[in-house]
Amino acid sequence: MDFLVIDDDKAFREATCFLIEDDGHYAEGVESGQLARQRLKEDKFDVALLDLNLGSESGLDVLEELGKAHPTLPVVMFTAAGSVRTAVEAMRRGAQDYLEKPFTREQFHTVLARLQRFRQLGQKVERLEEEVRETRSQSPEALFDHSTPVMQETMETLFRAATTPASILILGESGTGKSLTARAVHQRSHLADKPFVTVSCPSLSKELLESELFGHVKGAFTGAVKDHWGKVRAAEGGTLFLDEIGDLPMEIQPKLLRLLQEREYERLGENVTRTAQLRVIAATNRDLKQRVAEGAFREDLFYRLNVIAVEMPPLRARVGDVERFAQHYLNHFAASCGRKVRGFSPQAAELIRNHSWPGNLRELRNTIERAVIMARGDLVEATDLSAELRARPVRLPDGTQGPPVELGARVTLDQLEEAHLRMILDSTRSLTEAAIVLGIDQATLYRKRKRLGI
């Protein structure tokens, strides 16, 4: 925990900081309420220790100011003139606890234990609030519908593995709901009441990502002004979710492998080996076997993560579910936006059925949200859908409503080629992959796209 000690007595302030740091926490001292307010604007602290008498300032007044500016910050008051009356007044004004100067290490530990229990309760409340927000924003019920055989098999595998400590690897294209699935696995596991902590692997530089994962000590690198506990410590006893693990820098991979195999890690700039009891779930839209072959991902780490592996099916593999999912999202957004929209016109439903949804559930969700907002009546019309959806029905290359293009249909070769190109481009992750599937080079693919206006 990070402590801010506010006391105008330099000797006592430094002694208190030493006691806190000797217990393995971080402590920083300031001599006035003004400096305390400034530091709290600049940085985040877990607890403030505040003296009742700060020279010309009243600690109780400072307490009230801190309570208004930082309502979730626990404040412990201490003073050399302790009494029941001052203690009651401090608690009435928002103090979390009270210490009388001089206090012993044992007395401090008693208060520290209460603070830690309070902090754990606060973290649990935050996790519950985050889960509620996540559920409301994502509306994930459709994702876990088991009517599609491929989805049923995937979710049954995950939920069987949920009650074990095994690492889980979730593969699949972007937008298929890998992060929501990881959270669902956590909630179905024996760790459901413990933390669920997410780390996005491609979001930070190598140095910052390593610090984010494992933590660092003061001075470990430029800008490391104090000790920091990483996400591994935050996930203790629970689940650490590594999103887009395929983009994890090579330099960090041995440390993650050690965490998985030996449950050990070290903070940046520190030689103290620490243990971690947690479960790791990883997800990626990359082909990890190909990454291993390219030398971008360690083979031993791949096999350590690949204990239980599933692939989230793309939406185009769940064609029968698209309309039902679309209706599900329509009901959700109509309710949240206060719109009286009840369904789709036949033309809009046809466009939704014929689209290949390369962005999967994320694209479908965003499309339906926009359509509900744009709808003028009680039905979503084709004109309420995005221009991309209206202009690019995959099965109708000439832009008109008609039968699907298929081999032997009464269509031109250009129409057939355009339909095939669109489907391949929608079902592959990159132009390079599309060119390989089509058996042409990228320059030829570029010329065809330009000619057909794709």
C-alpha positions in Angstrom: 0.0 0.0 0.0 1.1 3.6 -0.6 0.9 6.0 2.4 1.0 9.8 2.5 2.1 11.0 5.9 1.0 14.5 6.7 2.8 15.9 9.8 4.7 19.1 10.5 7.0 17.3 12.9 9.9 16.2 10.7 11.4 13.7 13.1 8.1 12.0 13.7 7.2 12.1 10.0 10.4 10.5 8.9 10.2 7.8 11.7 6.6 7.0 10.6 7.7 6.7 6.9 10.6 4.4 8.0 8.2 2.1 10.0 5.9 1.9 7.0 8.6 1.1 4.5 10.2 -1.4 6.9 6.9 -3.3 6.6 7.2 -3.5 2.8 4.9 -0.5 1.9 5.7 2.8 0.3 5.5 6.0 2.3 6.0 9.7 1.5 5.9 12.6 3.9 4.7 16.2 3.6 4.6 18.9 6.2 1.3 20.7 5.4 -2.2 20.3 4.2 -1.4 22.4 1.1 1.5 20.1 0.1 -0.7 17.1 0.8 -3.4 18.4 -1.6 -0.8 19.0 -4.2 0.6 15.5 -4.0 -2.8 13.9 -4.1 -3.5 15.8 -7.4 -0.2 14.5 -8.8 -0.3 10.9 -7.7 -2.5 8.2 -6.2 -2.2 7.0 -2.6 -4.0 4.3 -0.8 -4.0 5.9 2.7 -3.3 9.2 4.3 -2.0 9.5 7.8 -2.9 13.0 9.1 -1.8 14.9 12.2 -4.5 16.7 14.1 -2.2 19.7 14.7 -0.4 21.1 11.6 1.1 24.3 13.0 -1.3 27.0 11.9 -3.6 24.5 10.2 -6.3 22.3 11.8 -6.0 18.7 10.9 -9.7 18.3 11.2 -10.2 21.0 8.6 -7.7 19.4 6.3 -9.6 16.1 6.8 -12.8 17.6 5.6 -11.1 19.1 2.5 -9.5 15.7 1.7 -12.9 14.0 2.1 -14.5 16.4 -0.4 -11.7 16.1 -3.0 -10.9 12.4 -2.5 -13.9 10.7 -1.0 -12.6 7.2 -1.4 -9.2 7.9 0.3 -9.0 6.4 3.9 -7.6 8.9 6.4 -6.1 7.9 9.7 -5.7 10.7 12.3 -3.0 10.9 14.9 -2.1 13.3 17.6 -0.1 13.7 20.8 -3.1 15.0 22.6 -5.4 12.0 22.2 -8.7 11.9 23.8 -12.1 10.3 23.3 -13.6 13.6 22.3 -11.1 14.3 19.5 -11.2 10.7 18.3 -15.0 10.9 18.0 -14.8 14.3 16.2 -12.3 12.9 13.8 -14.4 9.9 13.0 -17.5 12.1 12.6 -15.7 14.2 10.0 -14.8 11.1 8.0 -11.6 9.6 9.5 -11.2 5.9 8.9 -9.2 5.3 12.1 -7.3 7.0 14.9 -3.8 6.6 16.4 -2.3 8.3 19.4 1.3 9.5 19.4 3.6 7.9 20.0 2.3 4.6 18.8 4.0 1.2 18.8 4.6 -1.0 15.8 1.9 -3.4 17.2 -0.6 -0.5 17.4 0.2 0.5 13.8 -0.2 -3.2 12.6 -3.7 -3.3 14.2 -4.8 -0.2 12.3 -3.1 -1.5 9.2 -5.0 -4.8 9.4 -8.3 -2.8 9.6 -7.2 -0.6 6.6 -6.4 -3.7 4.5 -9.8 -5.3 5.3 -11.5 -2.0 4.3 -9.4 -1.9 1.1 -10.3 -5.4 0.2 -14.0 -4.6 0.7 -13.6 -1.5 -1.5 -11.9 -3.5 -4.2 -14.6 -6.1 -4.1 -17.3 -3.4 -4.5 -15.3 -1.9 -7.4 -15.1 -5.4 -9.1 -18.8 -5.9 -8.7 -19.6 -2.4 -10.1 -17.2 -3.1 -13.0 -18.9 -6.4 -13.7 -22.3 -4.7 -13.7 -21.1 -2.0 -16.1 -19.5 -4.6 -18.3 -22.7 -6.7 -18.4 -24.8 -3.7 -19.2 -22.5 -2.3 -21.9 -21.8 -5.6 -23.7 -25.2 -7.3 -23.2 -23.5 -10.7 -23.5 -26.4 -13.1 -23.2 -26.5 -13.8 -27.0 -22.8 -14.7 -27.0 -23.4 -17.6 -24.6 -26.4 -19.0 -26.3 -25.9 -22.8 -26.8 -28.3 -23.4 -29.7 -25.4 -23.4 -32.2 -23.6 -26.7 -32.0 -20.1 -25.2 -32.5 -20.8 -22.6 -29.8 -22.2 -25.2 -27.5 -19.1 -27.4 -27.8 -16.8 -24.4 -27.1 -18.7 -23.2 -24.0 -19.0 -26.7 -22.6 -15.2 -27.1 -22.9 -14.6 -23.8 -21.2 -17.0 -24.4 -18.3 -15.6 -27.8 -17.6 -12.2 -26.3 -17.4 -13.4 -23.4 -15.3 -13.4 -25.3 -12.0 -9.7 -26.4 -12.5 -6.5 -24.4 -12.0 -5.5 -25.1 -15.7 -4.4 -22.2 -17.9 -6.9 -21.5 -20.7 -6.1 -20.1 -24.2 -9.0 -18.5 -26.1 -8.4 -18.1 -29.8 -10.6 -16.3 -32.3 -11.0 -13.2 -34.5 -11.4 -9.7 -33.2 -14.9 -9.0 -31.9 -15.9 -12.6 -31.2 -16.2 -12.0 -27.4 -13.0 -13.4 -26.1 -12.7 -11.0 -23.1 -16.4 -11.6 -22.2 -15.8 -15.3 -22.4 -12.8 -15.1 -20.1 -14.9 -13.2 -17.5 -17.6 -15.8 -17.8 -15.1 -18.6 -17.1 -13.9 -16.7 -14.1 -17.4 -16.3 -12.8 -18.1 -20.0 -13.2 -14.9 -21.0 -11.4 -14.0 -21.5 -7.8 -12.3 -18.1 -7.9 -15.4 -16.1 -8.7 -15.2 -14.0 -5.5 -11.6 -13.2 -6.2 -10.1 -10.5 -8.5 -10.4 -10.6 -12.3 -7.5 -8.5 -13.6 -7.0 -7.7 -17.3 -3.7 -6.8 -19.0 -3.8 -5.7 -22.7 -0.5 -6.9 -24.0 -0.1 -4.7 -27.1 -1.2 -1.5 -25.4 2.2 -0.5 -23.8 5.9 -0.4 -24.6 8.0 -3.4 -23.4 9.3 -1.5 -20.3 5.9 -0.2 -19.2 4.2 -3.5 -19.9 6.7 -5.4 -17.7 6.1 -2.9 -15.0 2.3 -3.2 -15.5 2.6 -6.9 -15.1 5.1 -7.5 -12.4 5.6 -4.0 -10.8 8.7 -2.1 -10.1 10.7 -0.5 -7.3 11.6 3.2 -7.0 14.4 4.1 -9.4 14.0 1.1 -11.6 13.7 3.3 -14.6 13.2 7.0 -15.5 9.9 8.1 -14.0 9.8 5.4 -11.4 9.4 7.7 -8.4 8.0 5.2 -6.1 7.4 1.4 -5.6 4.6 0.0 -7.7 2.8 -3.4 -7.4 1.8 -4.8 -10.8 -1.3 -6.6 -12.1 0.2 -10.0 -10.9 -0.1 -8.8 -7.3 -3.5 -7.3 -8.0 -4.8 -10.6 -9.3 -3.5 -12.6 -6.3 -5.8 -15.5 -5.6 -7.9 -14.8 -8.7 -7.6 -14.6 -12.4 -5.1 -12.8 -14.6 -6.5 -12.3 -18.1 -3.8 -11.6 -20.7 -5.6 -10.1 -23.7 -3.9 -10.4 -27.2 -1.1 -12.6 -25.8 0.2 -13.1 -29.3 1.6 -9.6 -29.2 3.5 -10.0 -26.0 7.1 -8.8 -26.5 9.7 -11.5 -26.7 11.7 -10.1 -23.8 8.8 -10.6 -21.4 7.9 -14.1 -22.4 10.5 -15.9 -20.3 9.2 -14.1 -17.2 5.7 -15.0 -18.0 6.7 -18.6 -18.5 8.4 -18.6 -15.1 5.2 -17.2 -13.5 3.2 -20.0 -15.1 5.6 -22.8 -14.3 7.1 -21.9 -10.9 4.5 -19.3 -9.7 7.5 -16.9 -9.1 8.3 -13.4 -10.3 10.4 -10.3 -9.5 9.5 -6.7 -9.7 11.6 -4.5 -12.0 14.7 -3.3 -10.2 14.4 -5.7 -7.4 16.1 -9.1 -6.6 13.4 -10.3 -4.2 11.6 -13.4 -5.6 7.9 -13.4 -4.9 5.3 -16.0 -5.3 1.9 -15.7 -6.9 -1.2 -17.9 -6.6 -3.4 -17.1 -9.6 -5.0 -18.5 -12.7 -4.0 -17.3 -16.1 -6.4 -17.0 -19.0 -5.0 -15.7 -22.3 -6.6 -14.7 -25.6 -5.4 -13.8 -29.0 -6.6 -13.3 -32.6 -3.1 -14.4 -33.8 -2.1 -17.8 -35.1 0.3 -18.7 -32.3 1.7 -21.7 -34.1 2.7 -19.4 -37.0 4.1 -16.9 -34.5 6.2 -19.8 -33.0 7.4 -20.8 -36.5 8.4 -17.1 -37.2 10.4 -16.9 -33.9 8.1 -14.3 -32.5 6.6 -16.5 -29.7 8.3 -19.0 -27.5 7.3 -22.6 -28.2 7.6 -23.6 -24.5 5.3 -20.7 -23.5 2.8 -21.7 -26.2 2.6 -25.2 -24.9 2.3 -24.0 -21.3 -0.6 -21.7 -22.2 -2.2 -24.3 -24.5 -3.4 -26.7 -21.7 -7.0 -25.9 -22.5 -7.5 -24.2 -25.9 -10.8 -23.2 -27.6 -11.6 -21.1 -30.6 -14.5 -18.7 -30.5 -16.4 -19.2 -33.8 -16.8 -16.1 -36.0 -20.3 -14.8 -36.7 -20.2 -16.0 -40.3 -20.0 -19.5 -38.9 -23.2 -18.9 -36.9 -25.4 -17.7 -39.8 -28.5 -19.0 -38.2 -28.0 -16.9 -35.1 -27.4 -13.5 -36.8 -31.0 -12.4 -36.9 -31.6 -13.5 -33.4 -28.5 -11.7 -32.2 -29.6 -8.6 -34.1 -33.0 -8.7 -32.4 -31.4 -9.2 -29.0 -29.2 -6.1 -29.5 -32.2 -4.1 -30.9 -34.2 -4.9 -27.7 -31.3 -3.9 -25.5 -30.6 -0.6 -27.2 -34.2 0.3 -27.7 -34.7 -0.1 -23.9 -31.5 1.8 -23.0 -32.1 4.7 -25.5 -35.9 4.9 -24.7 -36.8 4.2 -28.4 -40.0 2.3 -29.4 -38.3 0.2 -32.0 -39.6 -3.4 -32.2 -37.9 -5.0 -35.2 -36.5 -4.9 -38.7 -38.2 -4.3 -42.1 -37.8 -7.2 -44.6 -35.2 -5.2 -46.5 -33.1 -4.4 -43.4 -33.4 -8.1 -42.3 -32.2 -9.2 -45.7 -29.1 -6.9 -45.6 -28.3 -8.2 -42.1 -28.6 -11.8 -43.2 -26.4 -11.2 -46.3 -23.6 -9.4 -44.6 -20.5 -11.5 -43.6 -19.8 -9.5 -40.4 -16.0 -9.4 -40.5 -16.1 -7.5 -37.3 -18.2 -10.2 -35.7 -20.3 -9.5 -32.6 -18.7 -6.1 -32.0 -19.6 -4.9 -35.5 -23.1 -6.3 -35.2 -23.6 -4.6 -31.9 -22.4 -1.2 -33.1 -24.4 -1.5 -36.3 -27.6 -2.2 -34.4 -27.0 0.5 -31.8 -26.6 3.0 -34.7 -29.7 1.7 -36.4 -31.9 2.0 -33.3 -30.7 5.6 -32.9 -31.4 6.5 -36.5 -34.8 4.7 -36.8 -37.7 7.0 -37.4 -40.5 4.5 -36.9 -41.0 1.3 -35.0 -39.0 -0.7 -37.5 -35.4 -0.4 -38.5 -35.4 0.3 -42.3 -32.6 -0.5 -44.7 -31.8 3.2 -44.9 -31.1 3.2 -41.1 -28.2 0.8 -41.5 -24.7 2.0 -42.3 -23.8 2.9 -45.9 -21.2 0.1 -45.9 -23.8 -2.5 -45.1 -26.2 -1.1 -47.7 -23.5 -0.8 -50.4 -21.8 -4.1 -49.8 -24.2 -7.0 -49.5 -21.8 -9.9 -50.0 -24.2 -12.2 -51.9 -25.5 -9.4 -54.2 -22.5 -8.0 -56.1 -24.5 -5.8 -58.4 -26.0 -3.9 -55.5 -29.6 -5.0 -56.2 -32.0 -7.3 -54.3 -32.0 -10.7 -56.0 -30.9 -14.3 -55.6 -27.5 -15.2 -54.2 -24.6 -15.4 -56.6 -23.5 -19.0 -57.0 -21.9 -21.3 -59.5 -24.2 -21.7 -62.5 -26.3 -18.6 -61.7 -27.2 -16.3 -64.6 -24.6 -13.7 -63.8 -21.5 -12.3 -65.6 -18.0 -13.4 -64.8 -17.3 -10.0 -63.4 -20.2 -10.3 -61.0 -19.1 -13.7 -59.9 -15.5 -12.6 -59.5 -16.6 -9.5 -57.4 -18.7 -11.7 -55.1 -15.9 -14.1 -54.6 -13.3 -11.4 -53.9 -15.7 -9.7 -51.4 -16.2 -13.0 -49.5 -12.5 -13.8 -49.4 -11.6 -10.3 -48.2 -14.3 -10.4 -45.5 -13.1 -13.8 -44.2 -9.4 -13.2 -44.1 -7.4 -11.1 -41.6 -5.2 -9.2 -44.1 -4.6 -8.5 -47.8 -1.6 -10.8 -47.7 -3.7 -13.7 -46.5 -6.4 -12.9 -49.1 -3.9 -13.0 -51.9 -2.6 -16.3 -50.7 -6.1 -17.8 -50.6 -6.9 -16.5 -54.1 -3.5 -17.7 -55.5 -2.5 -14.3 -56.8 0.1 -11.7 -55.8 -0.8 -8.6 -53.9 -0.2 -6.3 -56.9 -2.8 -8.3 -58.9 -5.2 -8.2 -55.9 -4.8 -4.4 -55.7 -5.6 -4.0 -59.4 -8.7 -6.1 -59.2 -10.0 -4.2 -56.1 -9.4 -0.9 -57.9 -11.2 -2.1 -61.0 -14.2 -3.4 -59.1 -14.3 -0.6 -56.7 -13.8 -2.8 -53.6 
